[in-house]
Amino acid sequence: MGHIYLDNAATSFPKPEEVYDAVDDYNRYIGGNPGRGSNQQTIKAGAVLFEAREALAELFNIEDSRQIAFTLNVTDAINMGLQGLLKAGDHVITTSMEHNSVARPLYALEKRGIEWTRVATDNQGLLNVDDVKKAIKSNTRLICILHASNVIGTIMPIAEIGHLAREYDLVFMLDTAQTAGVLELDVIQQNIDILTFTGHKSLLGPQGTGGIYVSPQLSIKPYRQGGTGSLSEYLEHPAKMPDLLESGTPNTPGIAGLLAGVNYVLKKGINTIREYEQNLTALLISGLEEIKGVEVYGVKDVKHQTSAVAFNIKGVDCGQVSLLLDYKYNIISRSGLHCSPLAHQTIGTLELGALRFSPSFFNTTSDIEESIKAINAIVQELG
């Protein structure tokens, strides 16, 4: 019996066949180092990066794809944005739902003179834009928020936040780890100045891929320098994107896979993918809520959340449930704090943690039904 994989908020699995093929084809038949020389292999490798930037620019409505730099992952991209933009004395606003990829860099930056305000959401993760507005001060430089919670899936009002940032001449930075590839993103319409993304979740690419878009109106400092294949006669690091943030050899095989993943998303259509995941999520939430002793967290409304659904069985450790699901029922889930202690503190589960299911476009109705049956059986056994 094969596994039912419901941990797509951590990393998507399986990938489209095109993604596997693209990585294999690159490693077997191209293999060049982009930008390092003028041989045919190098030119073909450079074309992979160019095409991937163009596909991402189409997905996010970015006018100049050169403003996209590839990174190790979204955590790397977030660090680039925060450390490259903020200086001592600056004030940054986030929500109380942030992942540690935002929270830990800001905790470290506080020790270097950055001021950090966490605007509280309610216990469902819903953010009041007026509360963000009230947090703005004379030294506020940046509003940095996640697009949707990786714990309970709650979607933030990013269009309104972008408008607010523009009204007060603030930089708006968005963490799209949970949403790129499944929710509409438009850097122009949503006034996004810095967009950070990962390649291995809903963009369906390999792990070790990600990137950052920086508005051409912004100037940020790179936190690393090195070889870029451009302006090699100078010791000074290039100041133009994407080379500004892309020193060192990129993960070109991974980016080839990312390109295939993005093309798959563009071909299927964001709305089609979103609607399919909404249907699975609605089925999952309703099924879990019918089980006595199960508490589901968050808004429990697929219009206002992604497919991440967190819950607990009363009186049972979530880690024990996750282990049983894996080894007895062949169902892959995620338990614990999900690298988001701020979010768990907000929803009241910091001491308990929670179990999370996160279906994807590659799951089926049968997967959800079997998972609900398994939770029901575990409740009967342990609850």
N, C-alpha and C positions, 0 to 999 in steps of 0.2 A: 504493500500500500504506500502510495506517495504521500508526502507531507502536504498539508494545507498551510500555505505561507501567508500569515497575517501580520507581518512586521514591516510593511512598506514605508512607514514613517521613519524607520531606521535606515533602510536601504531597499530599493525596489528589487523584486525577484518574482518570476524570471524576467529577463530582458527580451525585447524582440529579437528574433533570429538575425535581423539585419545588423544589430549591434555586435553580436558575437562574430559575425562574418567580417565586419569592418575592422575589428581589432586584429583578427587573424590575418586578413588580407594585408593590412599595414605591416605587420611583423614579418610576413613571408615575402612580400613583393615590393615594398617601398623602403622602409627602414632608414631613411635618411634623417639628418639632423637639420630641422628648418632654420633657414637664415645663415647657415654656416657653410658658405661656399656657393658655387654656381653650377654644380653638377646636377644631372637629371634627377637623382634620388632626392637631393636637397630641395630642388624646386617642387617636386611632387609632395614632399613633406610640408613645405610652406603652403601649398595649395590646400592641404587638409585644414590647416589653421585658418586660412582665409575663408574657406567655405563654412567652417564651423562658426566663425564670427558673423558671417552674413546670415546664417540660419538663425542664430540667437538674436541678431538685430531685428530680423523679421518677426520673431516671436514676441519681443519686448517693445517693438516700435521704436527702435533706436536709429537715428538718422545716419550716424557715422559709426560703422562697425569697429573702426580703429579705437574707439573709446572703450572697447571691451578688452580686458586683460585676463588671460587664463591663470588660474591659481591652483594650489594643491587641493582645495576644497572650500566650502563656504566659510569655515572658521578662519582659514588663511585670508580670505577676502575681507571678512569683517575686521580682522586685525589690521589689514592694510588701510581700510577706510578710517577706523578710529584713530590709529596711531599716526596715520599720515595727515589727518585733518586737525586733530585737537592739540591745543597747547595749554600750558599752565594758565589758570585763570578762566578758561572756557567752561561753560555750563552745558551739560547734555541731559536731555530728557528721554527716558525709556518708559516702558510699561512694567508692571509687576509680574508679567508672564514670560519674561525673556529667558531664553536658553543660555546656558553657561558660555556659549560662544560669544555672546555679547556681555554677559554679566562679569565673567572673569577678567577680560581685558579692561573693562571699566573699573573694576575693583582695584586692579593694578594701577591704572591711570590716576585714580583718586590719590594714591600715594605720591604722585608726581604733580599734584596741584589741580587736577581736573575736578570739577564739581558735578555730582551725579544725582539727579532726581528720578525716582521710580514712581510713576503715577499709578496708583492702585486701580485695578479693574474690580468688578464685583466677583463673587465666587464662581461665576460661570465663565469668567474671562472676558466679559464684555467691557469695552472701554468707552468712557464718556469723553468726547472730544473737548467739551468745556473744561474738564479737569486738566487736560493737556494745556489748554489755553491759559488757565490760571497758574500753571507751573512756569510759564515763560518769564524770564528775568532779563535785565539789561545786558547780562553777559552770556545769555543763551546763544550757543553757536549751532547746535545740532539737535534734531529729533531723530532718534534711532529706534525703530521698532521691528518686531517680527510681523510678518503678514498673517500668519496663523499659528496657533499654539501647537507644538509638537506633542503635547500631553492630551489635551481635550479637543483640539481642532478648531477652537473658536477663531473666527476670521475678524481681523481688525479693520476699522473704517479708514482704509489707507487713502482714498480719494479726498476725504474730509481733512485728514491729517496733512496731506500734501498741499491742499489749499491753504490751510492754516500756516504751514511753513512758508509758503510763498507770500502770504499776507504780512508776515513778520520778518521777512528776509532771512529765514533760517535755512540751513541745509537739511534736507530730508533724506535719510538713509534707511533702506529697507532690507531686511533679512527674509529672503524668499525660499529658504530651505524646504519648507513644507508645501509651497504653492507653485513654484515655477514648473510649468508643464500641466497644471491642473486648474489653475485660476487665471483669469485674464490679467495681464500685466502690460501697462502702457506708460513708459517713462514720461511721455509728454502730457497725456491727459491726466495722469495721477501725480504729476509734478515730482517725480522721483529723481533726486540728484545723484545718489549712489545706490545702485542695485547690486546686491550680492546674491549669488546662487550656487547651488551644488549640482553636480552632474549626475549623481548616482541615485537620486530619488525619483521624482516624477518626470524628470527629463530622460530617465531610462538609460543613462549612460553608465560607464564603469565607475567604480570607486577610484578616488585619487584624481578626480576632475572637478572643476568649479571655475568661478570667475567673478569679476567685478566690473560693473559699468560705472564710469565716472563722467559726469556732465562736463562738456568742454568749457563751461564757464567756471569750473572749479580747478583749484590747484592743490594737489596733495603731494606729500613727500614719500618717496619709496622707503621702506624699512630694510631693503637689501639692495645691493648694487652688484654688478658683475657683467659677464658677457651677454650680449644681446644679438650679436651678428650684425649690428649696425653701428656706424660711427666708431669703428674699432680703433681708429687712429688717435682717439682722445681718451684720456684717463677719466675725464668727467663723464658720469653716467648720462645717457640720453634723457632729455626732458619731455619728449613727446610720447603719448600713448600709441600703441600698447607697450612699447619697449620700456617705458618708465617703470612699469610694475611687473615686467616679465623677464628678469635676468635669469640666466641659466637655461639648460635644456628643458623644454616642456615635456609633459607626458603625452607625446604625439599619438602613440597607439591608443591611449585612453580618449584623447580628443577625437580621434577618428570614430571611436565608438559613440562618443557624445554626439557628434554630428549625425550619426545614424539614428540615435535616440530622438534628437530634436526633429529630424526630418519625419520620423514616425509620428511624433506628436502633431506636427504641422499637417501631415497627411490625414490623420484621423480627425483632428480638430479638437481644440480645447473644450468646446461645449459638449461634444459627444463624449469625451472622456469624463468630464465633470458630471454629466447626467447619469452615466453608467455607475460611477462611484457613489453618487447620491442615492441611487436606488438600493445598492448593496448596504450602504450605511444606514438608511432608514429601516431596512429589514433587520439589520444587526441590533440597532437601538431598541426597536419594538420587541424583538425576541428576548433580549436581555432584561428589559423592564418587566416582562411577564413572569420572570423567575423570582420567587419569593426569596429574600435574603441577599439579592444582588442590588447594589447601588451604582447607578451610572452617573458620571459627573459631566458637567458642561451644559451647554444650551440645549442639547438633544433635539436639534432642529437642523436638518441638512442644508437649509438655505443659508445658515449662518456658521457652518463649520465644515471642515474637511472630513476625510474618512477616519481620522484618529478618534477612537472611542475608548475612554478610560473608565474602569469600573473596579469594584471590589466585591468579594463575597464576605458578608458580615462574619467576623470572628475567624476568618481563615487568612493566613499570610499569602500575599499575592505571589511571592516567589514560589511557594509550594504549589499554587494553582498552575503557574506557568510551567513548572517542572512536570506536573502531571499531564498537562496538555501536550507537552512535547513527547514524553516517553511512553505514555499510555494511549494518547489519542492522535499522535502525529500532527499536532497543530502547533505552529510556531507563533509565539506571542512575545511581548516584552513586559517585564515587571520591574518595579523599583521606582526611582525618581527621574528616569529619562533625561539625565543631565540638566534638569530644570528644577532645582530646589525652590526658586522664587515662585514658579508656577504652582508647585505643590503646596507651598505655604499659602498662596492666594486661595486655592480651592479647598484647603483644609486637610490635606493628605500628606503633610511633610513627615509625620511619624509613621504612617502606614505605607506610603508609596501607593502604587496602583498597578493593575494589569491593563495593558493596552492592546487592542486589536486595531489594525489599520489595513483594510482591504484595498485592492488596486484594480485597475482596468483588466488585469489578468486573472482575477478571482471570479468565481461563479456563485450563483444563488445557492447551489448545492454546498459550496464551501461554507457559506454563512449558516445555512441550516444545520450542517454537521457540527459546526462550532458552538452553536446555541445548545444543541443536544448534549454536547460534551460538558458545557458549563452546568447545565441542568443536572447531569449525572454526578458531577463533582459536588454540587450543592447537596444532593441526596446522600452522598458518601461522607462529606465532611462538615456540611453546614449545620 
